[in-house]
Amino acid sequence: MNIELQACPAPLPIWRGSALRDEWISAASIVAQSGGRLVSLWGADRQHNDTSGLTVYAAYAIQQGLVILELPLAAGATAYPDLATTFPFAGRMQRAATDLLGIVPEATHDTRPWLNHGAWPADHFPLRQNAFAQAQFPDSALNDYAFVSVQGDGVHEIPVGPVHAGIIEPGHFRFSIVGEKVLRLEERLGYTHKGIEKRFTQLPALEAHRLAGRVSGDSTVAYAWAYCMALESATDCAVPERARGLRALMLERERVANHLGDLGALGNDAALAFGLAQFSRLREDWLRASLETFGHRLTMDCVVPGGVARDLDGAGAQQLNLQCDNIEREVRLLRRIYDEHAGLQDRFTTTGRVTPALAAQLGLTGLAGRASGQARDLRCDHAWAPYDTLAVKMATHRNGDVAARVTVRFEEVFESLRLIRALISGLPAGATRTDVRLPADATFGAGWVEGWRGEVLVALELEGAANQHRIRRCHCHDPSWQNWPVLEHAVIGNIVPDFPLINKSFNLSYSGHDL
């Protein structure tokens, strides 16, 4: 195999290359055998008015960094070699690409639609260049999804969702159980396809960061940074040092906010309402400080092309430092309460276990992966500025149960508080934003950021000035694509009432999975 790779001018080691059909399969095998992993798979239509520009992409994480391979399909062709035999979780991404672009993996075992629930006809592909926008297709109909059934004495099914209580987004869970023990769980997601990836192609490149920040609201900083990193790498833009520090500060505050919320919810799901009350109070204080300092509770729209939209003054720095001290003191006390509460630990320990071997096989990533022995964190493995000077300590565990995922969350809270203090004390003077100059020719960039849930990837293709710097394709990848299938395995052998607890210990994104 001889694939020529071209380096992207990004703060992270990212390369891009084009593969032939045989090289496509060989590359996947080489990555798997060398301990690498598939980060994302997607497709694009790079031409107008025909199918000759259909292309499938795969992003691989290897020891040296990220490699993005593209496989251009021949004119009129829609089939490409299946990667699910090498990376099992690729199946759902391939099914999504089929729904959106009509590209089909060869000899795949699962041909069921994933995102198309009958919202558009089977021969309509929303991400094709010649696809027309239509609010409703009169000839389409809701399809009858063929859930896998489990047979045997005493086996019955419990359907949950897709509509849930509160403001949670829709997702369907089909349990096959005996008594209260779960034999199988099958998920169905993709109920609210929002057209975000199509919408990117209708926005100016310098404004689309706002849409990226709304892919999944709990990860707005991670997505906005990944988009801006992709745009800045495509335009070879150097971000000011102060802006990089402020971006990291916002990202770590986002991490803390989500861990605080989840730690409270996990206590509540195990009948410790006290934990929910205390962590909710801390999270609310945390979000209010973000509002006062950066103008938004979630710091939405604060990461912008070329830098950041909000600076941090002396009073704000003092306020955030003081809050870190107060939060750390209270979280350490709450951790002792959690650790010493026998009833809570009885619910946490051994529940929803994912062994390191299974985690590696299924590609479990992010904080859930680190709780199952998958010691990977972009802030450590491929530290970009300013993380390259912060010596981030990775939190890991090997038990892979709810207790391990709770432990990782606690440890990551304490490490993020340390990082926030270090970022504030070392924040350099200078500009917080620089101009991003769009190139005359078509170009490509990628952004790769360790969000609180796991690694967020944005791959961005820009057309040249002749096409008014139009976004040809912007693909956003959430780590939930890898982790939702693992949740199906984590619940096997547990009782049905433990599912909310197991589910919350992962806390995966519906929104980031349905673009």
C-alpha positions in Angstrom: 0.0 0.0 0.0 1.4 3.4 -1.0 -1.0 6.2 0.0 0.4 9.7 -0.3 -0.5 11.8 2.7 -0.6 15.5 2.9 -0.3 17.3 6.3 -3.0 19.7 7.3 -1.5 22.9 8.8 -3.3 22.3 12.1 -2.1 22.5 15.7 -2.6 18.7 15.8 -0.8 16.1 13.6 -3.5 15.5 11.0 -2.9 14.1 7.5 -5.1 13.6 4.5 -4.8 11.2 1.6 -6.8 9.5 -1.2 -7.0 5.7 -1.4 -8.0 3.2 -4.1 -10.5 0.4 -3.3 -7.9 -2.2 -2.3 -6.0 0.4 -0.3 -9.2 1.3 1.5 -9.5 -2.2 3.1 -5.7 -2.6 3.6 -5.5 0.7 5.5 -8.3 -0.3 7.8 -6.6 -3.6 8.6 -3.2 -2.0 9.1 -4.7 0.6 11.5 -6.6 -2.2 13.5 -3.5 -4.4 13.7 -1.3 -1.6 14.9 -3.7 -0.7 17.7 -5.2 2.3 15.9 -8.9 3.0 15.8 -11.6 4.4 13.5 -12.7 7.9 14.7 -15.4 8.6 12.1 -16.8 7.6 8.7 -18.9 9.8 6.4 -19.6 10.6 2.8 -19.8 13.6 0.5 -21.1 14.6 -2.9 -18.3 16.8 -4.4 -20.0 17.5 -7.7 -23.2 19.1 -9.0 -26.1 17.5 -10.9 -24.6 14.0 -11.0 -23.2 11.2 -8.8 -19.7 11.2 -10.1 -18.4 13.1 -7.1 -19.6 10.7 -4.4 -16.8 10.1 -1.9 -16.5 8.1 1.3 -14.2 9.3 4.1 -12.7 7.5 7.1 -10.7 9.2 9.9 -8.3 7.0 11.8 -6.5 7.7 15.0 -3.0 6.2 15.0 0.0 6.7 17.3 1.3 9.6 15.2 -2.0 11.5 15.0 -5.1 11.5 12.8 -5.2 10.2 9.2 -8.2 11.1 7.0 -8.6 8.9 3.9 -11.0 9.5 1.1 -12.2 6.9 -1.4 -13.7 8.6 -4.6 -16.3 6.4 -6.2 -16.4 5.9 -9.9 -19.0 7.8 -12.0 -22.4 6.2 -11.3 -21.1 4.0 -8.6 -22.5 4.0 -5.0 -20.9 0.9 -3.4 -17.7 0.8 -1.4 -16.0 -1.9 0.7 -17.6 -2.5 4.2 -15.5 -1.5 7.2 -17.8 -2.9 9.8 -16.0 -6.3 9.7 -12.9 -4.5 10.9 -14.5 -1.9 13.1 -18.0 -3.1 14.3 -19.3 0.4 15.3 -18.7 1.6 11.7 -22.0 -0.1 10.8 -24.3 2.7 12.1 -22.1 5.4 10.5 -22.3 3.5 7.2 -26.1 3.2 7.5 -26.4 6.9 8.2 -24.3 7.6 5.1 -26.6 5.4 3.1 -29.6 7.4 4.2 -28.0 10.8 3.6 -26.1 10.1 0.4 -27.1 6.8 -1.1 -23.6 5.3 -0.8 -23.8 1.6 0.3 -21.3 -0.7 1.9 -20.8 -4.0 0.0 -22.0 -7.2 1.6 -23.2 -5.4 4.8 -25.2 -7.5 7.2 -27.5 -4.7 8.3 -29.3 -2.7 5.6 -31.9 -1.1 7.8 -32.2 2.7 7.6 -30.8 4.5 10.6 -31.6 8.2 10.2 -34.4 8.0 7.7 -37.6 6.9 9.6 -39.8 7.6 6.6 -39.3 11.3 6.7 -38.1 11.2 3.1 -38.5 8.7 0.2 -35.9 5.9 -0.1 -34.6 7.4 -3.3 -34.1 10.9 -1.9 -30.7 11.7 -0.4 -30.5 15.0 1.5 -26.8 15.6 1.2 -26.6 15.2 -2.5 -25.7 18.4 -4.3 -28.9 18.3 -6.4 -31.2 17.4 -3.5 -34.1 19.8 -3.2 -35.5 21.1 0.1 -39.0 20.1 0.9 -40.9 20.3 4.2 -42.9 17.2 3.6 -42.9 14.3 1.1 -46.4 13.1 0.6 -45.4 9.7 -0.7 -43.1 8.8 2.2 -44.4 6.9 5.2 -43.1 5.8 8.5 -41.2 2.5 8.1 -41.7 -0.5 10.3 -38.3 -1.0 11.9 -37.2 -4.7 12.2 -36.0 -4.9 15.8 -34.1 -8.2 16.5 -36.4 -10.4 18.6 -35.3 -12.8 21.3 -37.1 -16.1 21.7 -37.4 -18.4 24.7 -39.4 -19.3 27.7 -40.4 -16.3 29.7 -38.8 -13.8 27.4 -40.8 -10.6 26.8 -40.1 -7.1 25.5 -40.3 -3.7 27.1 -40.4 -0.8 24.7 -39.2 2.6 26.1 -39.5 5.8 24.2 -38.9 7.4 21.8 -40.8 10.1 23.7 -39.3 10.6 27.2 -40.1 12.7 30.2 -38.8 16.3 30.5 -36.7 17.8 27.8 -34.6 14.8 26.8 -34.4 14.2 23.0 -36.1 11.2 21.5 -34.6 7.7 21.4 -36.2 4.3 21.4 -34.9 1.4 23.6 -36.2 -2.1 23.0 -35.5 -4.4 26.0 -35.7 -8.2 25.8 -35.9 -9.5 29.3 -36.6 -12.6 31.5 -38.1 -11.5 34.8 -36.1 -8.3 35.4 -32.8 -9.4 33.9 -31.9 -7.9 30.5 -31.0 -10.4 27.8 -30.7 -7.8 25.0 -31.1 -4.1 24.4 -31.5 -2.6 20.9 -31.5 1.2 20.4 -33.1 3.2 17.6 -32.1 6.8 17.3 -32.3 9.5 14.7 -35.8 10.7 15.3 -35.2 14.4 14.8 -32.9 14.7 11.8 -32.3 18.4 11.8 -30.5 18.9 8.5 -27.5 20.5 10.2 -24.9 19.1 7.8 -26.9 20.4 4.8 -27.4 23.7 6.5 -23.6 24.1 6.8 -23.4 24.3 3.0 -25.7 27.3 3.0 -23.7 29.4 5.5 -20.6 31.6 5.0 -17.5 29.9 6.3 -16.8 32.7 8.8 -20.3 32.4 10.4 -20.8 28.6 10.5 -19.1 28.3 13.9 -22.4 29.3 15.5 -24.1 26.3 13.9 -21.3 24.0 15.0 -21.7 25.2 18.6 -25.3 24.1 18.4 -24.7 20.5 17.3 -24.9 19.4 20.9 -25.6 22.1 23.4 -23.7 20.5 26.3 -20.5 20.5 24.1 -20.9 23.9 22.5 -17.3 24.9 23.2 -15.8 21.6 22.0 -17.7 21.8 18.7 -17.1 25.5 18.1 -13.4 25.0 18.8 -13.2 22.0 16.5 -14.9 23.9 13.7 -12.7 26.9 14.2 -9.6 24.7 14.3 -10.7 23.1 11.0 -11.3 26.6 9.4 -8.0 27.9 10.8 -6.1 24.9 9.5 -7.7 25.3 6.1 -6.7 28.9 5.9 -3.4 28.5 7.7 -4.4 31.0 10.4 -2.3 31.5 13.5 -4.5 32.0 16.6 -3.1 34.4 19.3 -1.7 32.8 22.4 -4.2 34.5 24.7 -7.1 33.3 22.6 -5.8 29.7 22.8 -5.6 30.0 26.6 -9.1 31.3 26.8 -10.5 28.6 24.6 -8.9 25.9 26.9 -10.3 27.7 29.9 -13.8 27.6 28.4 -13.4 24.0 27.4 -12.4 22.9 30.9 -15.3 24.9 32.4 -17.6 23.0 30.1 -16.1 19.7 31.3 -16.7 20.6 34.9 -20.2 21.8 34.4 -21.3 18.5 32.7 -19.5 16.3 35.3 -21.2 18.2 38.1 -24.6 17.7 36.6 -24.0 14.0 35.9 -22.6 13.3 39.3 -25.8 14.7 40.9 -28.0 12.8 38.5 -26.2 9.5 39.2 -26.8 10.0 42.9 -30.4 10.6 42.2 -30.8 7.5 40.0 -29.4 5.4 42.9 -32.0 7.0 45.3 -29.6 9.6 46.9 -31.6 12.7 46.2 -29.2 14.6 48.5 -26.5 14.2 45.8 -28.7 15.7 43.1 -29.6 18.7 45.3 -25.9 19.4 46.2 -24.4 18.9 42.7 -27.3 20.8 41.1 -26.5 23.8 43.4 -22.8 23.7 42.5 -23.5 23.4 38.8 -25.9 26.3 38.9 -23.3 28.5 40.6 -20.8 27.4 38.0 -23.1 28.3 35.1 -23.9 31.7 36.6 -20.3 32.5 36.9 -19.9 31.7 33.2 -22.7 34.0 32.4 -21.2 36.9 34.4 -17.7 36.3 33.0 -18.3 35.3 29.4 -21.9 36.5 28.7 -23.5 33.0 28.4 -24.2 30.2 30.8 -22.8 27.6 28.4 -20.2 30.0 26.9 -22.0 29.6 23.6 -20.7 31.7 20.7 -17.6 32.6 22.7 -15.2 30.6 20.5 -15.0 32.3 17.1 -12.8 32.0 14.0 -9.4 33.4 14.7 -9.8 33.5 18.5 -12.5 34.2 21.1 -15.3 36.8 21.3 -14.9 37.5 25.1 -11.8 38.4 27.1 -11.2 37.8 30.8 -10.4 40.8 33.0 -8.7 40.9 36.4 -12.0 40.8 38.4 -13.3 37.9 36.3 -10.0 36.0 36.8 -10.2 36.5 40.6 -13.9 35.4 40.6 -13.1 32.2 38.7 -10.1 31.3 40.8 -12.2 31.7 44.0 -14.9 29.6 42.6 -12.5 26.8 41.7 -11.3 26.8 45.4 -14.9 26.6 46.7 -16.1 24.0 44.2 -13.1 21.8 44.9 -13.6 21.9 48.6 -17.3 20.9 48.3 -16.8 18.3 45.6 -14.1 16.6 47.8 -16.6 16.4 50.6 -19.3 15.1 48.4 -16.9 12.4 47.0 -16.3 11.2 50.5 -20.0 11.0 51.1 -20.5 9.0 47.8 -17.6 6.7 48.6 -18.8 5.9 52.1 -22.5 5.5 51.3 -23.0 1.8 51.4 -26.3 1.9 49.5 -24.9 4.0 46.8 -21.8 1.9 46.3 -24.0 -1.2 46.2 -25.8 0.3 43.2 -22.7 1.5 41.5 -20.3 -1.4 41.9 -20.3 -4.1 39.1 -23.4 -2.4 37.5 -23.2 -1.9 33.7 -19.7 -3.3 33.4 -17.7 -3.0 30.2 -14.5 -5.0 30.3 -11.3 -3.4 28.8 -11.3 -6.2 26.2 -14.9 -5.5 25.1 -14.2 -1.7 25.2 -11.2 -2.1 22.9 -13.2 -4.4 20.5 -16.1 -2.0 20.3 -14.1 1.2 20.2 -15.4 2.7 23.4 -14.0 6.2 23.7 -13.9 9.3 25.9 -14.5 9.2 29.7 -16.4 6.0 29.4 -13.5 4.4 27.5 -11.0 5.7 30.1 -13.1 4.0 32.8 -12.7 0.7 30.9 -8.9 0.7 30.6 -8.8 2.7 27.3 -6.1 5.3 28.3 -6.7 7.9 25.5 -7.1 11.6 25.9 -6.2 14.1 23.1 -5.0 16.6 25.7 -2.3 14.0 26.7 -1.8 12.0 23.6 -1.6 14.8 21.1 -1.5 17.9 23.2 -2.0 21.1 21.3 -1.5 24.6 22.6 -2.0 25.4 25.4 -2.3 21.9 26.6 1.2 21.1 25.5 2.5 23.1 28.5 0.0 22.0 31.1 1.0 18.3 31.6 -2.6 17.1 31.8 -3.1 14.1 34.1 -5.3 11.5 32.6 -7.9 9.8 34.8 -8.3 6.1 34.1 -9.9 3.0 35.7 -10.2 -0.6 34.6 -13.4 -1.9 36.3 -15.6 -0.4 33.6 -18.7 -0.2 35.8 -20.8 2.7 37.0 -18.5 3.1 39.9 -15.5 3.4 37.6 -17.2 6.0 35.4 -18.1 8.0 38.6 -14.5 7.8 39.8 -13.2 9.1 36.4 -15.7 12.0 36.6 -14.6 13.0 40.1 -10.9 12.8 39.0 -11.5 14.8 35.9 -13.3 17.6 37.9 -10.3 18.0 40.1 -7.9 18.0 37.2 -10.0 20.5 35.3 -10.0 22.8 38.3 -6.2 22.6 38.4 -6.0 23.3 34.7 -8.3 26.3 35.0 -6.2 27.8 37.7 -3.0 27.2 35.7 -4.6 28.7 32.6 -5.7 31.8 34.4 -2.3 32.4 36.1 -0.4 31.8 32.9 -2.7 33.7 30.5 -0.5 35.8 28.3 -1.2 39.3 27.4 -2.1 40.3 23.8 -4.8 40.0 21.2 -7.8 37.7 21.6 -8.6 37.4 17.9 -7.0 37.7 14.5 -8.5 38.0 11.1 -9.1 34.7 9.1 -8.4 35.3 5.4 -10.1 32.8 3.1 -7.9 31.4 0.3 -8.6 31.8 -3.4 -8.6 28.0 -4.0 -10.6 25.1 -2.6 -9.1 23.8 0.6 -9.6 21.3 3.4 -9.1 21.5 7.2 -9.8 19.4 10.3 -10.4 20.0 14.0 -10.0 17.4 16.7 -10.8 18.3 20.3 -11.2 16.3 23.5 -14.6 17.4 24.7 -16.0 16.3 28.1 -17.7 13.3 26.6 -14.8 12.3 24.3 -13.1 13.4 21.0 -15.1 15.7 18.7 -14.0 15.8 15.1 -14.9 18.4 12.4 -13.8 17.9 8.8 -14.3 21.0 6.6 -14.1 21.4 2.8 -14.2 24.9 1.4 -14.7 25.9 -2.2 -12.7 28.8 -3.6 -13.4 32.4 -4.2 -15.2 31.7 -7.5 -17.9 30.0 -5.5 -17.8 32.7 -2.8 -15.9 30.5 -0.4 -18.9 28.2 -0.1 -18.7 25.3 2.4 -18.8 22.2 0.2 -19.0 19.8 3.2 -18.8 20.1 6.9 -18.9 16.8 8.9 -19.3 16.9 12.7 -18.6 13.7 14.6 -19.7 13.1 18.2 -18.1 10.3 20.3 -21.6 9.0 21.0 -21.4 7.3 17.6 -18.9 4.9 19.1 -20.4 4.6 22.6 -24.1 4.1 21.9 -23.6 0.5 20.7 -21.5 -0.2 23.8 -24.3 0.8 26.0 -26.3 -2.1 24.5 -23.7 -4.5 25.8 -23.2 -2.8 29.2 -26.8 -3.4 30.2 -26.9 -7.1 29.4 -27.3 -9.2 32.6 -28.4 -6.2 34.7 -31.9 -5.6 35.9 -34.2 -3.3 34.2 -34.3 -0.7 37.0 -30.5 -0.2 36.7 -30.8 1.0 33.1 -31.3 4.7 33.9 -28.3 4.5 36.2 -26.1 2.8 33.5 -27.4 5.1 30.8 -26.6 8.3 32.8 -23.1 7.0 33.7 -22.4 7.2 29.9 -24.7 10.2 29.3 -24.5 10.0 25.5 -25.7 12.6 23.1 -28.9 12.2 21.0 -28.5 15.5 19.3 -24.9 15.0 18.3 -25.9 11.7 16.8 -28.7 13.1 14.6 -27.5 15.7 12.1 
